[in-house]
Amino acid sequence: MPKPCDNIGVRHGSWGEEVASRYLRARGLEIIERNSRPCAADRRLEIDIVAYESRTDTLVFVEVKQHRDFSPYQRRLRSVNRRKLANMRRVCNNWRLRFGWQGGYRFDVLEVYGTPETGETHIDHIRSVPLFTARERQVAWT
């Protein structure tokens, strides 16, 4: 019997973040922090993964979205709405200020399709999602 606090969404989200971390490490990124909450004033603001790409000297903020089923007909970034982007902009800027990051950075979204029960996954890595304004120092590598 599950405990009252055993939330299946949280369990699947943690699994999705672990899959995403392994995926990023396999591509040469160093995971700096997971589930970071850099803004003490608003504990709801969280960035799933902060990674560093040494090849491009770029800090990468990663939002992980876990979905049960994959379909080629679904819209990319379907779970990332305008409000979520605004919150991500705030949390990324707070992280940069808190740790004094002066270099290049970008915002990526990793959509992880699958469940821990099936073990099968499909990952859609969306790089350089437009999050920051043009006057900010965003590195857009393609």
Secondary structure as GFF3:
##gff-version 3
##sequence-region A 1 142
A	DSSP	alpha_helix	8	26	.	.	.	ID=ss1
A	DSSP	beta_strand	29	36	.	.	.	ID=ss2
A	DSSP	beta_strand	47	53	.	.	.	ID=ss3
A	DSSP	beta_strand	58	67	.	.	.	ID=ss4
A	DSSP	alpha_helix	82	99	.	.	.	ID=ss5
A	DSSP	beta_strand	104	114	.	.	.	ID=ss6
A	DSSP	beta_strand	121	126	.	.	.	ID=ss7
###
